[in-house]
């Protein structure tokens, strides 16, 4: 028969919590936290694994904050149930603290822009800038090529070959610079993957 605490945790976190394997924690550490929280060490380990799995699926700090807010909401639900079943000051304090943390995290999320959207906007601006620079360079190179051919008509094939190779070598290097910039933007904005 499940204890009341185990049932509350399962009700709050869902049936999938039953399928999670316990973490390989140091026995003393697991028992220490379980004793402080008055929770079965195996259930505590399952909760830790569940949280780690949820956070591992996040690619941005915003997504992590969203997961944390959802987890805080689940904790508020557990604290509410505990307080309803046993209205003691310790449970009231825990419920108030969790509610305040949840409210504060929601406010933080509302102020935070989605880094993926920011990267998209920045990439669009950079792509436009890169295209304009490459186009301006190509136009100037073409003007220079025509001027050189006009001044030295006998070197027309050599000049065209040289400028053709120059244009062909610029394109891949420009793409490499753009790709590196894209990676750096994602790193700066804390986007994984």
N, C-alpha and C positions, 0 to 999 in steps of 0.2 A: 504494500500500500504506500502510495506517495505521500510525503509530508505536505503540509499546507504550503510551505515555502516553495517546494519543488513544483507544485501545481500552479502557483502564482507565476513562477518564472516561465513554465511551459505555456500558460495562457497568454502571457505577454509577448514571448518571443516566437510562439508558434510551434507546431508539431515538428518542424524540421530540426529543432534543437535536440530532439531525441536521437537523430541519426548522426550527430557530430561526435567524433571520437575524442576522448580526453587528451589534453595536451601532455607532453612529456615534461612536466615541471619537476623541479626539485621537490622531494617529498616534504621537506621542512617548510619551503615557501608556500606550497599549495595548502598545507595544513594551517599555516599561520594566517593566510588570507581567509581561508574557510572558517577558522575559529573567530576571527574578527567579524566577519560578515554573517556568521551563524548559518552557513550554507554548506551542503555536501561538497567536498573537494572535487569530485567528478563533475558536478554541475557547474562549479566555478570554472573548471578547465574547459568545459564545453562552451561556456559563454565567452571565454577568452579566445578560443578558436573561431567562434562565430564572428566576433568583432574583427579579428585579424583577417578573416576571409573577406568580409565586407570592405575593409579598408584597402585590401590588396587589389580589388577591382576598380578602384578610383584612379583616374588619370590626372586630376587637378585638385588643388587645395579646396576649391569650391565644392567639388563632388565629395571630398572627405568631410567637409563641414556639413553637407546635406546628410551624409550617413550618420555623422555624430548627432545631428539634430534628431534624426529618426530614432537613434538609440536612446537619446535623452528622453524623447517622448515615451518610449517603452519603459524607461526607468521611472518616469513620473507616474505611469500607469501602475507599475508594481508598487511604488511608494504609496500611491493613493489606496490601493487595495489593502496594503499592510496597515495603513492608518485607519481605514474603515473597520477592519477586523479587530484592531487593537489601538484605540486612540490614546496613545501615550505621547508625552512631549518629545521624546527622541524621534519617533516616527513623523511627528508634525514638523520638526526641524528639518529632517531629511527631505520631506515632501516640499517644504518651502525652498530649500536650497536647490533641489533639482528643478523646481518650477522656475526659479530665478535664472538658473544656468540655461534652461531651455529658451526662456524669453530673450535673454541676452544673445544667445547664439542665433536666434531668428533675426534679431535686429542686425547682427553682423552680416548675416547672409543677404539681407535686403540691401545693404550698402555695397556688397561685393559684386563686381562685374564678373561675368563668366569669361575666364581666360581664353577659352576656345573661340568665343565670339570676337574678343579683342584681337587674337592672332589673325583671324579671318579679315578683319578690317585693316590691320597693319599690312598683311600680305597683299591685299588689294592695292593699297597705296604704294607699296614698294614695287610691285609688279608694274604699275603704271609708270613709276619713276624710271625703273630699269628699261622699260620699252622705249620711253622718250629719250633716254641717254643713248641707247644703242642705235635708235633711228637717227638721232642728230649726228652721231659719230659716222654712221654709214653714209649719210648725205654729204658730210664734209670730206670723207674719204673718196666718194664718187667725184666730187668737185675737184679735189686734188688730182685724182687719176686723170680726169679729162684735161686739166690744165697741163699735166706732165706730158700727155699724149700730144696735145696741141704744140707744146714747145719742142718735143722730140718725137715726131711721127714715126721715125724708124725704129723706136723702142716700144711701140704699141703693145706687141705680144708680151714682152717682158714685164712691162708696167701692169698690164691686165692680170698676168699670172701672179705677180707679187701682191697686188691688192686683193685678188681672189683668195689667195692663201691667208692673208691677214684677216679677211672677213670670216673665213671658215674657222680660223683658230679662236676668234673672239667669242663666237656663239657658245661653244662648250664651256669655256672658262666663265662666261657670264652666268651660265646655268649652275656651275659649281658654286660660284659666289652666292647666288640666290639660294641654293639648297643649304649651304652653311648658315646663311643668315636666318633661314626658316628654322633650322635646328636650334640656333642660339636664342631666337625669340621664344620658342617653346620652353627651353631650359630656364630662361629669365622669368617667364610667367609661371613656372612650376608645373608645366604640362608633361606628364610622362607618356612614353610610347610614341 
